[in-house]
Amino acid sequence: MALFSDTGVAWGVLAAVLLILVELMVVTAVAVFFSTFSTPTLSAMLTLGVWLIGRFSSDLVVFARKSDNPLVRALVTGVHYLLPNLEKFDVKHLVVYAMPIEPSYVVAAVLYGLLYIGFLIGLSAVIFERRDFK
């Protein structure tokens, strides 16, 4: 679906760029959250960890389903629902292969990202407000 074919920009490219931007904003919100209560080095390491887990969250769920240990399944499932699922924002493969991207999927992914950002920034504000700088 080339909504912007007169300008030479396909809908898929615009959707991919928008979702990359939202993913970047989510990762930035995670970094801001960690920076409110930790050192810069630890904040960077934790943000990198969240990014890695967020990028491979569906693989972790598949791993958990194959595990016989109920504690591992519960822990991985909890992490999957607690941390942002950054795979929702990755539609580059659809653009490369000229596959259709549903506008409803883009809207849902953007809303998911904005809600996650709002929650993290709000939590960061609460933590920062209670911080003692003495």
CYANA upper distance limits for C-alpha pairs under 8 A (distance plus 0.5 A):
  1 MET  CA     10 ALA  CA      7.80
  1 MET  CA     11 TRP  CA      6.84
  1 MET  CA     12 GLY  CA      8.18
  1 MET  CA    100 PRO  CA      7.14
  2 ALA  CA      9 VAL  CA      8.01
  2 ALA  CA     10 ALA  CA      5.22
  2 ALA  CA     11 TRP  CA      5.76
  2 ALA  CA     12 GLY  CA      8.21
  3 LEU  CA     10 ALA  CA      6.93
  3 LEU  CA     11 TRP  CA      6.14
  4 PHE  CA      8 GLY  CA      6.85
  4 PHE  CA      9 VAL  CA      5.85
  4 PHE  CA     10 ALA  CA      6.07
  4 PHE  CA     11 TRP  CA      6.93
  5 SER  CA      9 VAL  CA      6.39
  5 SER  CA     10 ALA  CA      6.56
  9 VAL  CA     13 VAL  CA      7.30
  9 VAL  CA     14 LEU  CA      7.76
 10 ALA  CA     14 LEU  CA      7.12
 11 TRP  CA     15 ALA  CA      6.57
 12 GLY  CA     16 ALA  CA      6.52
 12 GLY  CA     94 LEU  CA      8.20
 12 GLY  CA     95 VAL  CA      5.94
 12 GLY  CA     98 ALA  CA      8.24
 12 GLY  CA    100 PRO  CA      7.73
 12 GLY  CA    101 ILE  CA      6.75
 13 VAL  CA     17 VAL  CA      6.65
 13 VAL  CA     95 VAL  CA      6.83
 14 LEU  CA     18 LEU  CA      6.59
 15 ALA  CA     19 LEU  CA      6.64
 15 ALA  CA    101 ILE  CA      8.32
 15 ALA  CA    106 VAL  CA      7.22
 16 ALA  CA     20 ILE  CA      6.59
 16 ALA  CA     89 PHE  CA      8.27
 16 ALA  CA     90 ASP  CA      7.78
 16 ALA  CA     91 VAL  CA      6.27
 16 ALA  CA     92 LYS  CA      6.54
 16 ALA  CA     95 VAL  CA      7.85
 17 VAL  CA     21 LEU  CA      6.66
 18 LEU  CA     22 VAL  CA      6.80
 19 LEU  CA     23 GLU  CA      6.57
 19 LEU  CA     89 PHE  CA      5.49
 19 LEU  CA     90 ASP  CA      7.59
 19 LEU  CA     91 VAL  CA      8.33
 19 LEU  CA    106 VAL  CA      7.84
 19 LEU  CA    109 ALA  CA      7.97
 19 LEU  CA    110 VAL  CA      7.36
 20 ILE  CA     24 LEU  CA      6.65
 20 ILE  CA     89 PHE  CA      6.77
 20 ILE  CA     90 ASP  CA      7.67
 21 LEU  CA     25 MET  CA      6.76
 22 VAL  CA     26 VAL  CA      6.73
 22 VAL  CA     89 PHE  CA      7.98
 22 VAL  CA    110 VAL  CA      7.06
 22 VAL  CA    113 GLY  CA      6.70
 22 VAL  CA    114 LEU  CA      8.12
 23 GLU  CA     27 VAL  CA      6.79
 23 GLU  CA     86 LEU  CA      7.02
 23 GLU  CA     89 PHE  CA      6.59
 23 GLU  CA    113 GLY  CA      7.58
 24 LEU  CA     28 THR  CA      6.59
 25 MET  CA     29 ALA  CA      6.61
 25 MET  CA    117 ILE  CA      7.73
 26 VAL  CA     30 VAL  CA      6.77
 26 VAL  CA     84 PRO  CA      8.40
 26 VAL  CA    113 GLY  CA      6.79
 26 VAL  CA    114 LEU  CA      8.33
 26 VAL  CA    116 TYR  CA      7.51
 26 VAL  CA    117 ILE  CA      6.05
 27 VAL  CA     31 ALA  CA      6.75
 27 VAL  CA     47 THR  CA      7.67
 27 VAL  CA     51 TRP  CA      7.36
 28 THR  CA     32 VAL  CA      6.66
 29 ALA  CA     33 PHE  CA      6.59
 29 ALA  CA    117 ILE  CA      6.26
 29 ALA  CA    120 LEU  CA      6.62
 29 ALA  CA    121 ILE  CA      6.71
 30 VAL  CA     34 PHE  CA      6.79
 30 VAL  CA     47 THR  CA      6.75
 30 VAL  CA     50 VAL  CA      8.42
 30 VAL  CA    120 LEU  CA      7.25
 31 ALA  CA     35 SER  CA      6.56
 31 ALA  CA     43 SER  CA      6.90
 31 ALA  CA     44 ALA  CA      7.43
 31 ALA  CA     47 THR  CA      5.99
 32 VAL  CA     36 THR  CA      6.98
 32 VAL  CA    121 ILE  CA      7.96
 32 VAL  CA    124 SER  CA      7.53
 33 PHE  CA     37 PHE  CA      8.17
 33 PHE  CA    120 LEU  CA      6.71
 33 PHE  CA    121 ILE  CA      7.22
 33 PHE  CA    123 LEU  CA      7.83
 33 PHE  CA    124 SER  CA      5.41
 34 PHE  CA     38 SER  CA      6.54
 34 PHE  CA     43 SER  CA      5.59
 34 PHE  CA     46 LEU  CA      7.77
 34 PHE  CA     47 THR  CA      7.81
 35 SER  CA     39 THR  CA      7.10
 35 SER  CA     40 PRO  CA      6.90
 35 SER  CA     43 SER  CA      5.92
 36 THR  CA    124 SER  CA      6.76
 36 THR  CA    127 ILE  CA      7.12
 36 THR  CA    128 PHE  CA      6.17
 37 PHE  CA    127 ILE  CA      7.95
 37 PHE  CA    128 PHE  CA      8.19
 38 SER  CA     42 LEU  CA      6.71
 38 SER  CA     43 SER  CA      6.37
 39 THR  CA     43 SER  CA      6.42
 40 PRO  CA     44 ALA  CA      6.63
 41 THR  CA     45 MET  CA      6.77
 42 LEU  CA     46 LEU  CA      6.52
 43 SER  CA     47 THR  CA      6.52
 44 ALA  CA     48 LEU  CA      6.62
 45 MET  CA     49 GLY  CA      6.68
 46 LEU  CA     50 VAL  CA      6.68
 47 THR  CA     51 TRP  CA      6.61
 48 LEU  CA     52 LEU  CA      6.67
 49 GLY  CA     53 ILE  CA      6.62
 50 VAL  CA     54 GLY  CA      6.30
 50 VAL  CA     83 LEU  CA      7.40
 50 VAL  CA     84 PRO  CA      8.29
 51 TRP  CA     55 ARG  CA      6.57
 51 TRP  CA     86 LEU  CA      7.97
 52 LEU  CA     56 PHE  CA      6.83
 53 ILE  CA     57 SER  CA      6.03
 53 ILE  CA     83 LEU  CA      8.27
 54 GLY  CA     80 HIS  CA      8.40
 54 GLY  CA     83 LEU  CA      7.02
 54 GLY  CA     84 PRO  CA      6.04
 54 GLY  CA     85 ASN  CA      5.28
 54 GLY  CA     86 LEU  CA      5.33
 54 GLY  CA     87 GLU  CA      7.32
 55 ARG  CA     85 ASN  CA      7.28
 55 ARG  CA     86 LEU  CA      5.68
 55 ARG  CA     87 GLU  CA      5.87
 56 PHE  CA     60 LEU  CA      6.85
 56 PHE  CA     87 GLU  CA      7.83
 57 SER  CA     61 VAL  CA      6.81
 57 SER  CA     80 HIS  CA      6.45
 57 SER  CA     85 ASN  CA      6.87
 57 SER  CA     87 GLU  CA      8.09
 58 SER  CA     62 VAL  CA      6.82
 58 SER  CA     80 HIS  CA      8.45
 58 SER  CA     87 GLU  CA      8.50
 59 ASP  CA     63 PHE  CA      6.69
 60 LEU  CA     64 ALA  CA      6.60
 60 LEU  CA     76 VAL  CA      7.27
 60 LEU  CA     80 HIS  CA      8.30
 61 VAL  CA     65 ARG  CA      6.71
 61 VAL  CA     76 VAL  CA      7.09
 61 VAL  CA     77 THR  CA      7.04
 61 VAL  CA     80 HIS  CA      7.70
 62 VAL  CA     66 LYS  CA      7.02
 63 PHE  CA     67 SER  CA      7.02
 64 ALA  CA     72 VAL  CA      6.88
 64 ALA  CA     73 ARG  CA      5.22
 64 ALA  CA     76 VAL  CA      6.69
 64 ALA  CA     77 THR  CA      7.95
 65 ARG  CA     73 ARG  CA      6.94
 67 SER  CA     72 VAL  CA      7.50
 67 SER  CA     73 ARG  CA      7.19
 69 ASN  CA     73 ARG  CA      7.02
 70 PRO  CA     74 ALA  CA      6.57
 71 LEU  CA     75 LEU  CA      6.49
 72 VAL  CA     76 VAL  CA      6.50
 73 ARG  CA     77 THR  CA      6.48
 74 ALA  CA     78 GLY  CA      6.53
 75 LEU  CA     79 VAL  CA      6.71
 76 VAL  CA     80 HIS  CA      6.51
 77 THR  CA     81 TYR  CA      6.87
 78 GLY  CA     82 LEU  CA      6.50
 79 VAL  CA     83 LEU  CA      6.35
 80 HIS  CA     84 PRO  CA      8.12
 80 HIS  CA     85 ASN  CA      7.77
 81 TYR  CA     85 ASN  CA      8.46
 84 PRO  CA    116 TYR  CA      7.88
 86 LEU  CA     90 ASP  CA      7.76
 88 LYS  CA    109 ALA  CA      6.70
 89 PHE  CA    109 ALA  CA      7.03
 91 VAL  CA     95 VAL  CA      7.13
 91 VAL  CA    101 ILE  CA      8.43
 92 LYS  CA     96 VAL  CA      6.69
 93 HIS  CA     97 TYR  CA      6.77
 94 LEU  CA     98 ALA  CA      6.42
 94 LEU  CA     99 MET  CA      5.38
 94 LEU  CA    100 PRO  CA      7.40
 94 LEU  CA    101 ILE  CA      7.57
 95 VAL  CA     99 MET  CA      6.66
 95 VAL  CA    100 PRO  CA      8.32
101 ILE  CA    105 TYR  CA      7.78
101 ILE  CA    106 VAL  CA      8.14
102 GLU  CA    106 VAL  CA      7.18
103 PRO  CA    107 VAL  CA      6.69
104 SER  CA    108 ALA  CA      6.57
105 TYR  CA    109 ALA  CA      6.58
106 VAL  CA    110 VAL  CA      6.58
107 VAL  CA    111 LEU  CA      6.62
108 ALA  CA    112 TYR  CA      6.58
109 ALA  CA    113 GLY  CA      6.66
110 VAL  CA    114 LEU  CA      6.58
111 LEU  CA    115 LEU  CA      6.54
112 TYR  CA    116 TYR  CA      6.70
113 GLY  CA    117 ILE  CA      6.55
114 LEU  CA    118 GLY  CA      6.49
115 LEU  CA    119 PHE  CA      6.64
116 TYR  CA    120 LEU  CA      6.70
117 ILE  CA    121 ILE  CA      6.51
118 GLY  CA    122 GLY  CA      6.45
119 PHE  CA    123 LEU  CA      6.60
120 LEU  CA    124 SER  CA      6.45
121 ILE  CA    125 ALA  CA      6.61
122 GLY  CA    126 VAL  CA      6.88
123 LEU  CA    127 ILE  CA      6.74
124 SER  CA    128 PHE  CA      6.45
125 ALA  CA    129 GLU  CA      6.43
126 VAL  CA    130 ARG  CA      6.98
127 ILE  CA    131 ARG  CA      6.87
